């Protein structure tokens, strides 16, 4: 008995940094798993996120592309290598092309530009049920020697009745070339009461060839909020504490989550998260703190501030990284939309604390419908005839075809995105004087030009 307990304590010491509180009925992982996300195998986290899970608590209305909308997503293209003093786009590096072979299937192929050709990286197939719920994601890696996609990993989700969010279970598997079959790496299943309130979650993760089972028990306060999660590890019939999460709510909104780890006998502070909300209920600031053993206090590790547009869509995040509690590097992704939740552009700026400078890292463009789909081969950027140029307001594009156009200022911020009909003029009279970049695309070609506004 003593030997078995010692073995379990040893495993807990290793595993407690991997998966306490991993299982969660919602499509976001519990706060108790957030600080351990870097210990998840890369394939596991990638598939979890692709299936709608996220290891971080997310606010509503995140920049996510709806599967079926009036504007169906065809492709994306990501550009890297920018100079803020030279407006315009750099060379594209990454591309994703979407197809919809059946009503309930979406296929995306990711490629990277190499020697002026798009080299496939992977193919991801998403399968939906008749309620438009994502039930399976299959990832295939591209084998350049075989010249074909080969099985890699997959995740399967099983919903609780007709719920759009609650899950009975999910499983992540990896393909074994030796066995020529799928091998389950991670499973999780949930237990509910008659009111569909989550009572228990069980998670099984392979370790040294032996699965280790975790159990999470959920407790609710008088307001019905989940104020406590107690986690235990079960190994060879023995069950010992592995962690605990204490949640605080205001008006049913999570405002703080404190995670404690355990060696099987004692609990130790691990991480703390706080959440501030905008008046309309969306997340305004998310802070992550880590326990510093030396000073016996919390230290900031990461803060994320959210900005929203008039339609309460995320327009910008300001992410700050901290070293020893002091602000260091930062990231600022911005989001522009075509309509609704359909993204037009993601732009990422990076701040280097050492040089105290911002740089434009990348732009990711979204194309919709057959009109703006990214072609299979990279196309040269053709000159876009514009007149009059310079202009005080009205500009005519000298291409007699319907074009999808996007206008950017000198910092790379998108001003507008629209479909331009033949003969239709653009009105930029309300814009300040300066140099603007106009990007346009039709079924076959990609155009670019600069407009000087007087």
C-alpha positions as CSV (number, residue, x, y, z in Angstrom):
1,X,0.0,0.0,0.0
2,X,2.8,2.4,0.9
3,X,4.6,1.7,-2.3
4,X,1.4,2.3,-4.4
5,X,0.8,5.7,-2.6
6,X,4.5,6.7,-3.2
7,X,4.1,5.9,-6.9
8,X,1.0,7.9,-7.1
9,X,2.6,10.9,-5.3
10,X,5.5,10.8,-7.8
11,X,3.0,10.7,-10.7
12,X,1.0,13.6,-9.2
13,X,4.2,15.7,-9.0
14,X,4.7,15.3,-12.7
15,X,1.1,15.3,-13.8
16,X,-0.2,18.1,-11.7
17,X,1.5,20.5,-14.1
18,X,-0.3,18.9,-17.0
19,X,-4.0,18.3,-16.5
20,X,-5.9,19.2,-13.3
21,X,-9.4,20.2,-14.1
22,X,-8.9,19.6,-17.8
23,X,-12.4,18.3,-18.5
24,X,-15.2,20.9,-19.0
25,X,-18.6,20.6,-20.5
26,X,-18.4,23.9,-22.3
27,X,-16.2,24.6,-25.3
28,X,-13.7,26.4,-23.2
29,X,-11.4,24.7,-20.8
30,X,-11.7,25.4,-17.1
31,X,-9.4,28.1,-15.6
32,X,-7.6,25.3,-13.7
33,X,-6.1,24.1,-17.0
34,X,-5.1,27.5,-18.4
35,X,-1.7,27.8,-16.8
36,X,-0.8,24.3,-18.0
37,X,-1.6,24.8,-21.7
38,X,2.1,24.9,-22.7
39,X,2.4,21.3,-21.4
40,X,-0.3,19.9,-23.6
41,X,1.1,18.1,-26.7
42,X,1.0,20.6,-29.6
43,X,-1.3,18.3,-31.7
44,X,-3.8,18.0,-28.8
45,X,-4.1,21.8,-28.2
46,X,-4.3,22.5,-31.9
47,X,-7.2,20.0,-32.4
48,X,-8.9,21.2,-29.2
49,X,-8.9,24.8,-30.5
50,X,-9.9,23.8,-33.9
51,X,-12.9,21.9,-32.4
52,X,-14.0,25.1,-30.6
53,X,-12.2,24.5,-27.3
54,X,-9.8,27.0,-26.0
55,X,-7.4,26.8,-23.1
56,X,-8.1,30.4,-22.2
57,X,-11.3,31.9,-21.0
58,X,-12.8,33.8,-24.0
59,X,-15.3,36.7,-24.2
60,X,-18.3,36.5,-26.4
61,X,-18.1,37.6,-30.1
62,X,-14.5,36.6,-30.6
63,X,-13.3,37.0,-34.2
64,X,-14.4,33.6,-35.5
65,X,-15.7,32.8,-39.0
66,X,-19.2,31.4,-39.2
67,X,-19.4,28.2,-41.1
68,X,-22.3,29.2,-43.4
69,X,-23.1,32.8,-44.0
70,X,-24.2,35.0,-46.9
71,X,-20.4,35.5,-47.4
72,X,-18.9,31.9,-47.4
73,X,-15.2,31.9,-46.6
74,X,-13.1,30.7,-49.5
75,X,-9.6,31.5,-48.4
76,X,-7.2,33.5,-46.4
77,X,-3.7,34.7,-47.1
78,X,-1.1,35.9,-44.6
79,X,1.6,38.4,-45.4
80,X,4.8,38.9,-43.4
81,X,7.9,41.2,-43.5
82,X,6.7,44.8,-43.4
83,X,8.3,48.2,-43.2
84,X,6.0,50.8,-41.5
85,X,7.7,53.5,-43.6
86,X,6.8,51.7,-46.8
87,X,3.0,51.4,-47.2
88,X,1.7,48.3,-49.0
89,X,1.8,44.6,-48.7
90,X,4.8,42.3,-48.4
91,X,5.2,38.8,-49.9
92,X,2.5,36.3,-48.9
93,X,3.8,33.4,-46.8
94,X,0.8,31.4,-45.6
95,X,-2.5,30.5,-47.3
96,X,-5.6,28.6,-46.4
97,X,-8.1,27.5,-49.0
98,X,-11.6,26.3,-47.9
99,X,-13.9,23.9,-49.8
100,X,-17.3,22.5,-48.9
101,X,-17.7,19.1,-50.7
102,X,-20.9,18.3,-48.8
103,X,-23.5,20.2,-46.8
104,X,-22.0,19.1,-43.5
105,X,-18.3,19.1,-44.3
106,X,-15.7,21.8,-44.5
107,X,-12.2,21.2,-45.8
108,X,-9.2,23.6,-45.3
109,X,-5.8,23.1,-46.9
110,X,-3.0,25.1,-45.4
111,X,0.1,25.9,-47.6
112,X,3.3,27.9,-47.3
113,X,4.9,29.8,-50.2
114,X,8.3,28.2,-51.2
115,X,10.2,29.2,-54.3
116,X,7.1,31.0,-55.8
117,X,5.0,27.9,-55.3
118,X,2.4,27.0,-52.6
119,X,3.7,23.9,-50.7
120,X,1.0,22.1,-48.8
121,X,1.4,21.8,-45.1
122,X,-1.8,20.0,-43.9
123,X,-5.4,19.4,-44.6
124,X,-8.1,19.7,-41.9
125,X,-11.6,18.2,-42.4
126,X,-14.4,19.4,-40.1
127,X,-17.7,17.4,-39.9
128,X,-21.0,18.8,-38.6
129,X,-24.2,17.1,-37.6
130,X,-27.7,18.0,-38.7
131,X,-27.8,20.7,-35.9
132,X,-24.7,22.3,-37.3
133,X,-22.6,21.2,-34.3
134,X,-19.0,20.3,-34.9
135,X,-18.7,16.5,-34.2
136,X,-15.3,15.6,-35.7
137,X,-12.1,17.2,-36.9
138,X,-9.5,15.2,-38.8
139,X,-6.0,16.5,-39.4
140,X,-3.8,15.2,-42.1
141,X,-0.1,16.1,-42.6
142,X,1.3,16.5,-46.1
143,X,4.1,14.0,-46.9
144,X,6.4,15.5,-49.6
145,X,8.0,12.2,-50.3
146,X,4.6,10.5,-50.9
147,X,3.2,13.6,-52.5
148,X,0.0,13.0,-50.5
149,X,-1.8,13.8,-47.3
150,X,-1.5,11.2,-44.5
151,X,-3.5,10.6,-41.4
152,X,-2.2,12.6,-38.3
153,X,-4.7,13.2,-35.5
154,X,-8.4,13.7,-34.8
155,X,-10.9,14.8,-32.2
156,X,-14.4,13.6,-31.8
157,X,-17.1,15.4,-29.7
158,X,-20.3,13.8,-28.4
159,X,-23.0,16.3,-27.3
160,X,-25.4,16.1,-24.4
161,X,-28.8,15.6,-25.9
162,X,-29.8,18.5,-28.1
163,X,-27.5,21.0,-26.4
164,X,-25.4,23.2,-28.6
165,X,-22.6,23.5,-26.0
166,X,-22.8,20.8,-23.4
167,X,-20.7,17.7,-24.1
168,X,-21.1,14.1,-22.8
169,X,-17.6,13.4,-23.9
170,X,-14.8,14.0,-26.4
171,X,-11.7,12.1,-27.4
172,X,-8.4,13.1,-29.1
173,X,-6.6,10.3,-31.1
174,X,-3.4,10.1,-33.0
175,X,-2.7,7.9,-36.1
176,X,-0.3,5.0,-35.5
177,X,1.5,4.0,-38.8
178,X,2.7,0.8,-37.1
179,X,-0.8,-0.3,-36.0
180,X,-2.5,1.4,-39.0
181,X,-5.2,2.5,-36.6
182,X,-6.2,5.4,-34.4
183,X,-4.7,5.4,-30.8
184,X,-6.6,7.5,-28.2
185,X,-4.4,10.0,-26.4
186,X,-6.9,11.9,-24.3
187,X,-10.5,11.3,-23.4
188,X,-12.9,13.3,-21.2
189,X,-16.5,12.5,-20.1
190,X,-19.0,14.4,-18.0
191,X,-21.8,13.7,-15.5
192,X,-24.9,16.0,-15.2
193,X,-27.9,16.2,-12.9
194,X,-31.5,16.3,-14.1
195,X,-31.2,20.1,-14.7
196,X,-28.1,19.6,-16.9
197,X,-25.8,21.0,-14.2
198,X,-22.3,19.6,-14.5
199,X,-21.5,17.5,-11.4
200,X,-18.3,15.5,-12.3
201,X,-15.8,15.3,-15.1
202,X,-13.4,12.5,-15.8
203,X,-10.2,12.8,-17.9
204,X,-7.8,10.1,-19.0
205,X,-4.4,10.9,-20.3
206,X,-1.7,8.4,-21.2
207,X,1.5,8.6,-19.2
208,X,4.5,6.3,-19.8
209,X,2.1,3.9,-21.5
210,X,-0.2,3.9,-18.5
211,X,-3.4,6.0,-18.5
212,X,-3.8,8.3,-15.5
213,X,-7.4,9.2,-14.6
214,X,-8.4,12.6,-13.2
215,X,-11.7,13.4,-11.6
216,X,-13.1,16.9,-11.2
217,X,-16.0,17.6,-8.9
218,X,-18.0,20.8,-9.3
219,X,-19.7,22.7,-6.4
220,X,-22.2,25.5,-6.7
221,X,-23.2,28.3,-4.4
222,X,-26.7,29.5,-3.5
223,X,-26.8,31.6,-6.7
224,X,-26.1,28.6,-8.9
225,X,-22.5,29.6,-9.8
226,X,-19.7,27.1,-9.8
227,X,-17.6,28.5,-7.0
228,X,-15.3,25.5,-6.4
229,X,-13.7,22.6,-8.5
230,X,-11.9,19.9,-6.6
231,X,-9.6,17.7,-8.6
232,X,-8.2,14.3,-7.8
233,X,-6.0,11.8,-9.6
234,X,-6.8,8.1,-9.6
235,X,-4.0,5.6,-10.1
236,X,-4.1,1.9,-9.4
237,X,-7.2,2.3,-7.3
238,X,-5.8,5.1,-5.2
239,X,-7.3,8.6,-5.2
240,X,-5.4,11.7,-4.0
241,X,-6.0,15.4,-4.4
242,X,-4.3,17.0,-7.4
243,X,-5.7,20.5,-7.5
244,X,-8.4,23.0,-6.6
245,X,-10.0,26.0,-8.3
246,X,-11.8,28.7,-6.4
247,X,-14.1,31.0,-8.5
248,X,-15.6,34.3,-7.6
249,X,-18.7,35.8,-9.4
250,X,-20.5,39.1,-9.6
251,X,-24.0,39.0,-11.1
252,X,-23.1,35.5,-12.4
253,X,-20.0,36.8,-14.3
254,X,-16.7,35.2,-13.4
255,X,-14.5,37.9,-11.9
256,X,-11.6,35.8,-10.4
257,X,-10.3,32.2,-10.5
258,X,-7.5,31.0,-8.2
259,X,-5.9,27.7,-9.0
260,X,-4.1,25.6,-6.3
261,X,-1.9,22.5,-7.1
262,X,-1.4,19.6,-4.8
263,X,1.3,16.9,-4.3
264,X,-1.4,14.7,-2.9
265,X,-1.2,16.0,0.6
266,X,-0.8,19.8,0.6
267,X,-2.2,22.6,-1.6
268,X,0.0,25.3,-3.1
269,X,-1.0,28.5,-4.9
270,X,-0.4,28.3,-8.6
271,X,-2.1,30.9,-10.7
272,X,-4.8,33.6,-10.4
273,X,-6.9,35.1,-13.1
274,X,-9.1,38.2,-12.9
275,X,-11.8,39.4,-15.3
276,X,-13.2,42.9,-15.9
277,X,-16.2,43.5,-18.1
278,X,-17.5,46.3,-20.3
279,X,-21.0,47.7,-19.6
280,X,-22.6,45.5,-22.3
281,X,-21.2,42.3,-20.6
282,X,-18.2,41.6,-22.9
283,X,-14.7,41.0,-21.4
284,X,-12.7,44.3,-21.1
285,X,-9.6,43.0,-19.4
286,X,-8.2,39.5,-18.6
287,X,-5.2,39.3,-16.2
288,X,-3.1,36.2,-15.4
289,X,-0.9,36.1,-12.4
290,X,1.5,33.5,-11.2
291,X,2.6,32.7,-7.6
292,X,6.2,33.8,-6.8
293,X,7.6,31.5,-4.2
294,X,10.4,33.8,-3.3
295,X,8.3,36.9,-2.5
296,X,5.3,34.7,-1.5
297,X,2.9,36.9,-3.5
298,X,1.2,37.1,-6.9
299,X,3.0,38.6,-9.9
300,X,1.5,39.7,-13.2
301,X,2.4,37.4,-16.1
302,X,-0.1,38.6,-18.8
303,X,-2.8,41.1,-19.4
304,X,-5.2,41.3,-22.4
305,X,-7.3,44.4,-22.9
306,X,-10.2,44.3,-25.4
307,X,-11.6,47.1,-27.6
308,X,-15.0,46.7,-29.4
309,X,-16.6,48.5,-32.3
310,X,-20.1,49.9,-32.5
311,X,-21.5,46.4,-33.2
312,X,-19.8,45.0,-30.1
313,X,-17.3,43.0,-32.2
314,X,-13.7,42.8,-31.0
315,X,-11.7,45.5,-32.9
316,X,-8.5,45.3,-31.0
317,X,-6.6,43.4,-28.3
318,X,-3.7,44.8,-26.4
319,X,-1.6,41.9,-24.9
320,X,1.1,42.7,-22.5
321,X,3.7,40.2,-21.3
322,X,5.4,40.7,-17.9
323,X,8.8,39.7,-16.6
324,X,9.2,39.7,-12.8
325,X,6.0,41.6,-12.6
326,X,7.1,44.4,-14.9
327,X,5.7,45.1,-18.3
328,X,7.9,43.9,-21.2
329,X,7.0,42.9,-24.8
330,X,3.5,43.4,-26.2
331,X,1.2,42.4,-29.1
332,X,-1.6,44.3,-30.6
333,X,-3.8,42.4,-33.1
334,X,-6.6,44.4,-34.8
335,X,-9.7,43.1,-36.6
336,X,-11.6,44.5,-39.5
337,X,-14.9,43.1,-40.7
338,X,-16.7,42.8,-44.1
339,X,-20.1,42.4,-42.5
340,X,-21.5,40.6,-39.4
341,X,-18.8,38.4,-37.8
342,X,-17.1,37.9,-41.2
343,X,-13.5,39.1,-40.9
344,X,-11.9,41.1,-43.6
345,X,-8.4,41.6,-42.1
346,X,-6.3,40.7,-39.1
347,X,-3.3,42.9,-38.5
348,X,-0.6,42.0,-35.9
349,X,1.7,44.6,-34.4
350,X,4.6,43.6,-32.1
351,X,6.3,45.7,-29.4
352,X,9.9,45.1,-28.5
353,X,10.6,46.3,-25.0
354,X,14.4,46.4,-25.5
355,X,14.3,48.8,-28.4
356,X,11.0,50.4,-27.3
357,X,9.6,50.1,-30.9
358,X,6.5,48.8,-32.6
359,X,6.7,46.8,-35.8
360,X,4.1,45.5,-38.2
361,X,4.4,41.7,-38.1
362,X,1.7,40.3,-40.4
363,X,-1.6,40.9,-42.2
364,X,-4.1,38.1,-42.8
365,X,-6.7,38.8,-45.5
366,X,-10.1,37.0,-45.7
367,X,-11.7,36.3,-49.1
368,X,-15.3,35.3,-49.6
369,X,-17.4,33.6,-52.3
370,X,-16.0,32.6,-55.7
371,X,-15.4,36.2,-56.5
372,X,-12.6,36.7,-54.1
373,X,-11.2,33.2,-53.7
374,X,-7.4,32.9,-53.5
375,X,-6.0,31.2,-56.7
376,X,-4.1,28.0,-56.5
377,X,-0.9,29.7,-57.6
378,X,0.5,33.0,-56.3
379,X,-0.4,35.8,-58.7
380,X,1.7,38.9,-59.3
381,X,0.3,42.2,-58.0
382,X,-0.8,44.1,-61.0
383,X,-0.9,47.9,-61.3
384,X,-4.3,49.4,-60.5
385,X,-5.1,52.4,-62.8
386,X,-6.6,55.2,-60.7
387,X,-7.8,58.6,-61.8
388,X,-7.7,61.3,-61.0
389,X,-4.6,60.8,-58.8
390,X,-3.9,62.9,-56.8
391,X,-7.5,63.6,-55.9
392,X,-9.5,65.7,-53.6
393,X,-12.3,63.1,-53.2
394,X,-13.6,61.0,-56.1
395,X,-11.5,58.2,-57.6
396,X,-12.3,55.9,-60.6
397,X,-10.7,52.5,-60.9
398,X,-9.8,51.9,-64.5
399,X,-10.8,48.2,-64.7
400,X,-14.3,47.5,-66.1
401,X,-15.0,44.4,-63.9
402,X,-16.6,43.9,-60.5
403,X,-13.8,44.1,-57.9
404,X,-13.5,43.4,-54.2
405,X,-11.5,46.4,-52.9
406,X,-9.9,47.2,-49.6
407,X,-8.5,50.7,-48.7
408,X,-5.7,51.1,-46.1
409,X,-4.0,54.1,-44.6
410,X,-0.2,54.5,-44.3
411,X,-0.1,52.5,-41.0
412,X,-1.8,49.5,-42.6
413,X,-5.2,50.1,-41.0
414,X,-8.1,49.2,-43.2
415,X,-10.4,52.1,-43.9
416,X,-13.1,50.3,-45.9
417,X,-13.9,47.1,-47.7
418,X,-16.5,46.9,-50.5
419,X,-17.5,45.5,-53.8
420,X,-16.9,48.0,-56.6
421,X,-19.1,47.7,-59.7
422,X,-17.8,48.7,-63.2
423,X,-17.8,52.5,-63.6
424,X,-18.5,53.0,-59.9
425,X,-16.3,55.7,-58.3
426,X,-14.8,55.6,-54.8
427,X,-15.5,58.7,-52.5
428,X,-12.6,59.4,-50.2
429,X,-13.5,63.1,-49.7
430,X,-14.0,62.5,-45.9
431,X,-10.5,61.2,-45.4
432,X,-7.6,63.4,-44.4
433,X,-4.8,64.2,-46.8
434,X,-2.2,61.5,-47.2
435,X,-1.2,58.4,-49.1
436,X,-3.5,55.4,-49.2
437,X,-3.1,51.9,-50.4
438,X,-5.9,50.3,-52.5
439,X,-6.0,46.5,-52.9
440,X,-8.4,44.9,-55.4
441,X,-9.1,41.4,-56.6
442,X,-11.4,39.7,-59.1
443,X,-11.8,36.1,-60.1
444,X,-8.3,35.8,-61.7
445,X,-6.1,38.7,-60.6
446,X,-4.7,40.7,-57.7
447,X,-4.2,44.5,-58.0
448,X,-2.6,47.2,-56.0
449,X,-2.2,51.0,-56.2
450,X,-1.6,54.1,-54.2
451,X,-4.0,57.1,-54.0
452,X,-2.7,60.5,-53.0
453,X,-5.4,62.4,-51.2
454,X,-4.9,66.2,-51.3
